[in-house]
Amino acid sequence: MKRFFALLLTLCLSISLTIIPSAAEGEETQVDTIRIAIQKEMGTFAPFNSSSNKSWDIFSLVYDNLYEMDTNRVLQPSLATSYEISEDYTTYTFHLRDDVTWHDGEPFTSADVKFTLEMAANTVNSVNFTGPAKTIQEITTPNDYTVVVTFKQPISEGIMDSLFGYMPIVPEHLYAGLTEDQIS
């Protein structure tokens, strides 16, 4: 989905550059704002308090997931670099990228993933993630770049896809302590 919007944005930018008159020879122009029109109101930028498809289109441009789903529905690394699954299929250990920062420059860590999973499990309006997140028994963060998620029982591929391939990870330092109304 991100690739689609990146391609769409590139196409729009390319078309606009061919339509806009060129700057004087040797003078560079800079685009400070790019606007993309959507047909209906987006709602909130809080991924756990929205169910609008248009919102999810925008979320995919703002937030990243642990994994991205490729065109063959195979998880490909995004914020995570790799994962291991226990023999009984109840424990997933994720190794995270150590070169990612949030938009404000704060580092992305395992605490953000743990916070996001816990937030999803406890958010009333999270139609997409609350059910799957409630199947988690325990989340531990042995270090800043490792998350261990233990489920109550072996999980289905659908739960794996939902939590790790579609769920946007949010920054704990910005969301912690806020109520659902404040987040909305």
C-alpha positions as a printed Julia matrix, in Angstrom:
184×3 Matrix{Float64}:
   0.0     0.0     0.0
   2.88    2.37    0.83
   4.38    1.67   -2.56
   1.09    2.54   -4.27
   0.87    5.9    -2.51
   4.57    6.61   -3.09
   4.04    5.89   -6.8
   0.91    8.05   -6.85
   2.73   10.88   -5.09
   5.68   10.61   -7.5
   3.31   10.66  -10.48
   1.47   13.74   -9.16
   4.73   15.51   -8.46
   6.07   14.66  -11.92
   2.92   15.94  -13.61
   2.92   19.13  -11.54
   6.55   19.81  -12.43
   5.76   19.57  -16.13
   2.78   21.93  -15.81
   4.37   24.59  -13.56
   6.53   27.06  -15.5
  10.25   26.52  -15.02
  12.22   28.89  -12.84
  14.69   31.24  -14.43
  17.88   29.61  -15.68
  20.11   28.61  -12.77
  17.43   29.32  -10.16
  16.19   26.38   -8.07
  12.63   26.0    -6.84
  11.61   24.24   -3.66
   8.25   22.67   -2.92
   7.38   23.22    0.74
   3.92   21.66    0.75
   2.31   18.86   -1.2
  -1.44   18.49   -0.88
  -3.28   15.3    -1.67
  -7.07   15.43   -1.96
  -9.26   12.69   -0.53
 -12.98   12.42   -1.17
 -14.27   12.26    2.38
 -13.26   13.44    5.81
 -10.42   11.4     7.18
 -11.25   11.59   10.86
  -8.52   11.15   13.44
  -4.82   10.43   12.95
  -5.03    7.99   15.87
  -4.86    4.51   14.31
  -6.72    2.75   17.11
  -9.68    5.1    17.14
 -10.61    5.08   13.47
 -12.17    2.59   11.11
 -12.38    4.73    7.97
 -10.68    3.18    4.93
  -9.5     6.64    3.92
  -7.88    7.01    7.34
  -6.01    3.76    6.85
  -4.72    4.96    3.49
  -3.17    7.96    5.24
  -1.95    5.93    8.25
   0.12    3.82    5.9
   2.0     6.99    4.91
   2.52    8.12    8.52
   3.07    4.96   10.59
   5.15    1.84   10.01
   4.44   -1.75   11.0
   6.81   -4.43   12.24
   6.33   -6.1     8.85
   4.76   -5.15    5.54
   2.61   -7.54    3.57
   3.94   -8.04    0.04
   1.76   -8.75   -3.0
   1.91  -12.5    -2.24
   0.72  -11.89    1.36
   4.17  -12.72    2.73
   5.47  -10.63    5.62
   8.55   -8.58    4.72
  10.68   -6.74    7.33
   9.88   -3.11    8.07
  10.54   -2.0    11.68
  11.59   -5.55   12.58
  14.58   -7.18   10.93
  13.71  -10.77   11.82
  11.71  -12.95   14.18
  11.77  -16.43   15.67
   8.81  -18.6    16.65
   8.92  -21.07   19.55
   8.37  -24.77   18.86
   4.87  -24.59   20.38
   3.98  -21.53   18.21
   3.08  -19.38   21.21
   6.16  -17.16   21.57
   7.41  -14.75   18.91
  10.73  -12.97   19.38
  11.17   -9.87   17.21
  14.49   -8.2    16.5
  14.02   -4.52   15.72
  15.92   -2.05   13.6
  18.28    0.15   15.6
  18.45    2.96   13.04
  14.87    4.29   13.25
  13.7     7.51   14.88
  10.25    9.03   15.26
   9.33   12.19   13.39
  10.49   14.26   16.39
  13.9    12.56   16.52
  13.21   10.27   19.49
  14.54    6.71   19.0
  12.18    3.85   18.14
  12.57    1.02   20.68
  10.99   -2.19   21.89
   9.09   -0.14   24.49
   7.1     1.44   21.63
   6.1    -1.98   20.3
   5.09   -3.21   23.75
   3.13   -0.01   24.4
   1.36   -0.3    21.02
   0.32   -3.92   21.57
  -0.96   -3.14   25.06
  -2.78   -0.05   23.79
  -4.45   -2.1    21.04
  -5.63   -4.68   23.58
  -7.15   -1.99   25.79
  -8.7     0.37   23.22
 -12.47    0.12   23.02
 -12.76    1.4    19.44
  -9.95   -0.64   17.92
 -12.08   -2.83   15.67
  -9.08   -4.23   13.8
  -6.65   -5.02   16.59
  -8.33   -5.35   19.98
  -9.44   -8.97   19.5
  -6.07  -10.23   18.24
  -4.16   -8.2    20.86
  -6.28   -9.69   23.65
  -4.86  -13.15   22.76
  -1.46  -12.0    24.08
  -0.47  -13.41   27.45
   2.76  -11.46   28.02
   5.07   -8.96   26.32
   8.66   -8.54   27.44
  11.44   -6.28   26.2
  14.82   -7.84   27.12
  16.58   -4.88   25.49
  15.8    -1.82   23.37
  15.71   -3.81   20.13
  14.07   -7.1    21.13
  10.39   -7.77   21.85
   9.11  -11.15   23.03
   5.37  -11.7    22.59
   3.83  -14.76   24.23
   0.3   -15.75   23.3
  -2.17  -17.7    25.42
  -2.24  -20.43   22.75
  -0.81  -20.94   19.27
  -2.06  -18.16   16.99
  -3.5   -18.26   13.51
  -1.88  -16.72   10.47
  -4.64  -14.09   10.47
  -3.7   -12.89   13.96
  -0.03  -12.86   12.97
  -0.86  -10.79    9.86
  -3.11   -8.39   11.77
  -0.77   -7.65   14.67
   2.56   -7.71   12.91
   1.76   -6.99    9.26
  -0.96   -4.34    9.51
  -0.9    -2.75   12.96
   0.83    0.64   12.99
   3.37    1.11   15.76
   2.91    4.33   17.74
   5.43    6.3    19.83
   5.02    5.62   23.53
   6.54    8.97   24.49
   3.7    10.82   22.71
   0.74    8.55   23.5
   1.47    7.41   27.09
  -0.89    8.87   29.67
  -3.47   10.08   27.17
  -7.09    8.99   27.35
  -8.87    7.61   24.28
 -10.72   10.92   23.93
  -7.46   12.87   24.03
  -5.91   10.57   21.46
  -8.91   11.0    19.16
